[in-house]
Amino acid sequence: MTRVISGIAGSLRLEVPKSGTRPTSDRVREAIFSALESWGLIRGCRLLDLYAGSGALGLEAASRGAAEVVLVEKHPAAAQVAGRNARTVLGAFDRAGTAAGPAPRIEVVRRSVQSYLDDAGAESGGSDQRWDAVLLDPPYDLGEAELAANLSALVPLLAPDAAVLVERSSRSPEPAWPAGLARLREKRYGETALWWAETA
């Protein structure tokens, strides 16, 4: 089990898939959201959580005030867990009533990250459909070429001042940033490396 750290659903427990995912630790999640909040990229934002697993990262954003969160996860069992966790978070908004403000829109998409991004790119229209923040927490064994393809497909879907996070093993090389994304900073927490980029 893991939990939502802060916001309307703070302290609520979330399910974790029995296998195939690697939950982000509370310490690392707090670092991620401290950064996003300092950049003004949580409240009212549109956030995309790729390789979502249990959905803990995206649902943390929803709890803290994101307007829209999409969780993309191809494994059926993990996507089902993410869906149940999304209902748990939305239930916290229901219980809080009008004091919580409008509930976020949360969608779970069960498909591969690359196919989702390719289709979203083909359908992208106005800037109102762009993402303000994108979190990628792929399996540590994901190949660098596949990650690079994900990042390239993501660029046309980003808002002008968007931030992109890639969470990797500290033994992995820096992601290959495509044109349109510029490295912002790197932080390491034991076995975890956080790579941040911004739209260029």
C-alpha positions in Angstrom: 0.0 0.0 0.0 1.0 3.6 -0.6 -0.8 6.8 0.3 -1.6 10.3 -0.9 0.7 12.7 0.8 -1.1 16.0 0.7 -4.2 17.8 -0.5 -7.9 16.9 -0.3 -7.2 13.2 -0.3 -4.1 13.5 1.9 -3.3 10.4 4.0 -5.7 8.2 2.0 -4.3 4.8 1.2 -3.9 3.7 -2.4 -3.7 0.2 -3.8 -0.5 -1.0 -5.4 -0.5 -3.7 -8.2 0.8 -7.0 -7.0 3.6 -7.1 -9.5 5.1 -5.2 -12.5 5.3 -1.8 -11.0 7.8 0.1 -8.8 6.0 2.6 -6.5 7.7 6.0 -6.1 8.7 6.5 -2.5 7.1 9.2 -0.3 10.3 11.1 -0.2 10.7 11.2 -3.9 7.1 12.1 -4.5 7.3 14.9 -2.0 10.4 16.2 -3.9 8.5 16.0 -7.2 5.5 17.9 -6.0 7.5 20.5 -4.1 9.2 21.4 -7.4 6.0 21.5 -9.4 4.3 23.6 -6.7 7.2 26.0 -6.7 6.8 26.5 -10.4 3.0 27.0 -10.2 2.3 23.8 -12.1 -0.2 22.0 -9.9 -3.3 24.1 -9.1 -5.6 24.2 -12.1 -3.1 22.5 -14.4 -3.5 19.6 -16.9 -1.1 16.8 -15.9 -0.2 13.6 -17.8 1.1 10.6 -15.9 2.8 8.1 -18.3 3.6 4.6 -17.1 1.2 5.4 -14.3 1.1 2.0 -12.5 -1.1 2.6 -9.5 -1.6 6.2 -10.5 0.0 7.5 -7.3 1.9 10.4 -9.0 -1.1 11.7 -11.0 -3.5 11.2 -8.2 -1.2 13.2 -5.9 -1.5 16.0 -8.4 -5.3 15.6 -8.4 -5.4 15.8 -4.6 -3.3 19.0 -4.6 -5.6 20.9 -7.1 -4.8 19.8 -10.6 -7.8 20.4 -12.9 -7.3 17.4 -15.2 -5.2 14.2 -14.8 -4.8 11.4 -17.3 -3.1 8.2 -16.2 -1.7 6.0 -19.1 -1.0 2.4 -18.2 -1.0 -0.6 -20.6 -1.0 -3.4 -18.1 -4.6 -4.5 -17.4 -4.2 -5.3 -13.7 -2.3 -2.0 -13.0 -4.9 0.0 -15.0 -7.7 -1.5 -12.9 -5.9 -0.6 -9.7 -5.4 3.0 -11.0 -9.1 3.2 -11.7 -10.0 2.1 -8.2 -7.5 4.6 -6.8 -8.9 7.4 -8.9 -12.4 6.6 -7.5 -10.9 6.7 -4.0 -9.4 10.2 -4.6 -12.6 11.5 -6.2 -14.5 10.2 -3.2 -12.5 12.5 -1.0 -13.7 15.5 -3.0 -17.3 14.2 -2.7 -16.9 14.0 1.1 -15.3 17.5 1.3 -18.1 19.1 -0.7 -17.9 22.7 -1.9 -15.0 23.4 0.5 -12.8 21.3 -1.8 -13.7 23.3 -4.9 -14.5 21.5 -8.2 -13.4 17.9 -8.4 -10.6 17.2 -10.9 -11.3 15.3 -14.1 -9.4 12.0 -13.9 -9.1 9.5 -16.8 -7.4 6.2 -16.9 -6.2 5.1 -20.3 -5.3 1.5 -20.8 -2.8 1.4 -23.7 0.9 1.8 -24.4 2.5 5.2 -23.9 3.8 5.4 -27.4 0.5 4.6 -29.1 -1.3 7.1 -26.8 1.2 9.9 -27.6 1.2 9.1 -31.3 -2.6 9.3 -31.5 -2.7 12.4 -29.3 -0.2 14.1 -31.6 -2.3 13.3 -34.6 -5.4 14.7 -33.0 -3.9 17.7 -31.2 -5.5 21.0 -32.0 -5.6 24.2 -30.0 -3.3 25.1 -27.1 -6.1 24.5 -24.6 -5.4 20.8 -25.1 -1.7 21.0 -24.2 -0.2 19.5 -21.0 1.2 21.7 -18.3 3.2 18.9 -16.6 4.1 15.4 -17.7 5.5 12.7 -15.4 7.2 9.7 -16.9 8.1 6.9 -14.5 8.9 4.0 -16.9 10.2 0.6 -15.9 13.9 0.8 -15.2 14.5 -1.8 -18.0 12.8 0.4 -20.7 15.2 1.0 -23.5 16.7 4.4 -24.1 15.5 4.4 -27.7 11.9 3.9 -26.6 12.2 6.6 -23.9 13.6 9.0 -26.6 10.7 8.1 -28.9 8.2 8.9 -26.0 9.8 12.3 -25.4 9.9 13.2 -29.1 6.2 12.4 -29.5 5.4 14.4 -26.3 6.9 17.7 -27.5 4.0 18.9 -29.7 1.5 18.1 -26.8 3.2 20.5 -24.3 2.1 23.9 -23.2 4.6 26.8 -23.7 5.8 26.7 -20.0 5.4 23.0 -19.4 7.7 20.8 -17.2 8.6 17.2 -17.9 9.9 14.8 -15.3 11.6 11.5 -16.1 12.2 9.2 -13.2 14.9 6.6 -13.8 17.4 4.4 -12.1 20.4 6.4 -10.9 22.5 4.0 -13.0 20.7 5.0 -16.2 22.1 7.7 -18.6 20.5 11.1 -19.0 17.5 10.9 -21.3 18.1 12.0 -24.9 16.2 15.2 -24.9 14.6 16.0 -28.3 14.4 19.4 -29.9 11.8 21.4 -28.0 12.8 20.1 -24.6 15.8 21.5 -22.6 17.3 20.0 -19.5 16.4 21.9 -16.4 18.0 19.9 -13.6 18.8 16.5 -12.1 18.3 15.3 -8.6 19.3 11.9 -7.1 17.7 10.1 -4.2 19.5 6.8 -3.6 18.7 4.5 -6.4 16.4 7.1 -8.1 17.3 9.9 -10.4 14.9 12.7 -11.3 15.5 14.4 -14.6 13.6 17.6 -15.2 13.2 19.4 -18.5 11.2 22.4 -19.8 9.8 23.4 -23.1 12.5 25.2 -25.1 
